[in-house]
Amino acid sequence: MKKILFLLLLIPSTLQAQVIVDNVAASLSSSPAFAGTVSANTFCLDSINKDVCLERDAANILAQRRTTNAQEFRVYKTFTNSTNYERIIVSNTGTPFVGFEIAGTGSANNLQVGNRSAGNVTLVTNNTARWVVDGGAGHLFGATDNTFDIGATAASRPRALFLAQPSITPGAGTGLTVNDTGSVRSLTSKYTVINTAFVCAATTCDFTIGTFPSNTLLEHVLVSLGTPFACTAVCTSTTLSMVLGKGAGGSEYIASFDADAAANIFGDADAELGTLMTRAAAIQGGTYNSSSQVVVIRLISGTGNIGNGSVTNLSGGSVTIWLTTKALQ
């Protein structure tokens, strides 16, 4: 007699069952009732196909597996037929998925994943804890200080962040519409442009670093000349300068500065700011763009072309621009 392992069958008087135990078909019947256990290393349902099997992986470990065939486990809330149901699934038949699904007249349900005790819930990837929901207060924080980001540069970015503090408590009454109770709308963008961006067969060369969306306030601008620009041939290094502004050749944000001089920061003095950013010109600490606006940096050569149209005549140079903007949406 085989040793009893795990399965308990309760079979009413009118039921007969056929199972596969260790790859051997066996019929179980009840008269008037059966209560017992079945011992097996493998327990398969459907004696013909034998394609849904429970296995003993190790002590106290139950597995649903069948060689290299991907598996799926379903727990139903309701079931009418194969096109009408509500169920939770654990699926490994494609991208691994755990979730709730419906078909037919099944009703959408909320899905909770968490901890019904006061313990934390931790998100883990690559066997490393990343984010933690505190089991006491419910706060979300990084599992490791100063390590993980939300969103990525130019991709997978959240659209907006709405906060209760320090938002204004909205009023109420006829004629008032509260469009935004308090969202974080200021951000700083950083761009680095190197010598190979400038290939124009001319003594001026414009390079677009970005575009402001409509209804944007430019609050701050700084330019860092990291590596002085220098000419290999044709142009002359000592005659190179740069401006930053609205469109080709504009200097509304940063006034002309020596691009061939020693590394320096421009925009931290009022005299270095462009015509719209100086202390006298800035409105409420910045300049407002009601429509979308390109931001262009221009390199100017006092002698000789900067490139030949496809290749630069510059041997080196790099400049980094920081733009702090506020979206008024």
Secondary structure, DSSP 4 states (H G I P E B T S, - for coil): -PPP-SEEEEE-TT-EEEEEETTEEEEEE-SS-EEEEE--SEEEESTTT--EEEEEEETTEEEE-BTTB--EEEEEEEEEETTEEEEEEEE-SSS-EEEEEEETTPPP-----S-SSS--EEEEETTEEEEEE-TTT--EEESSTT---SSBTTBS--S-EE-STTPPPP--STT---S-S-EE-EEEEEEEEEGGG---SSSEEEEEEEEEPSSEEEEEEEEEEEEEEEESSSS-GGGEEEEEEESTT--SSEEEEESSSSSEEESSSGGGB-TTTSTTT-BTTBEEESS-EEEEEEEEESSS-SBSSSSBSEEEEEEEEEEEEEE--
